[in-house]
Amino acid sequence: MSSHRDSISCITTAIMHDNYTDAQKATIQQLKTQLTQGKGQMTVVAMRSDYERDRERCLTSVVFVPEPLTQSISQRIIQPLKQLEPEHFY
């Protein structure tokens, strides 16, 4: 559970310093490191029934897909998003 707290701490610190992109990069790197070490964790959250009043800020899913699909997603989805909102880390 400490890795979850570390992630929250990392994101909170970066947001407090207005460094959203660095927070995203640090969190993704931490997830990659944990998975490489065989320490990956998964949390399943029940579907919400009232998204309009839900206090949660986001839902994230990380899945590693085959390379051909990765290229297709990058070209068709990620590149257009980067052009629209380059301040995010994709």
Secondary structure as the mmCIF struct_conf table of DSSP 4:
data_model
#
loop_
_struct_conf.conf_type_id
_struct_conf.id
_struct_conf.beg_label_comp_id
_struct_conf.beg_label_asym_id
_struct_conf.beg_label_seq_id
_struct_conf.end_label_comp_id
_struct_conf.end_label_asym_id
_struct_conf.end_label_seq_id
HELX_RH_AL_P HELX_RH_AL_P1 SER A 2 MET A 16
TURN_TY1_P TURN_TY1_P1 HIS A 17 ASP A 18
HELX_RH_AL_P HELX_RH_AL_P2 TYR A 20 THR A 36
TURN_TY1_P TURN_TY1_P2 GLN A 37 GLY A 38
HELX_LH_PP_P HELX_LH_PP_P1 ALA A 46 ARG A 48
BEND BEND1 SER A 49 SER A 49
TURN_TY1_P TURN_TY1_P3 TYR A 51 ARG A 53
HELX_RH_AL_P HELX_RH_AL_P3 GLU A 67 ILE A 73
HELX_RH_PI_P HELX_RH_PI_P1 SER A 74 ILE A 78
HELX_RH_AL_P HELX_RH_AL_P4 GLN A 79 LEU A 84
TURN_TY1_P TURN_TY1_P4 PRO A 86 GLU A 87
BEND BEND2 HIS A 88 HIS A 88
#
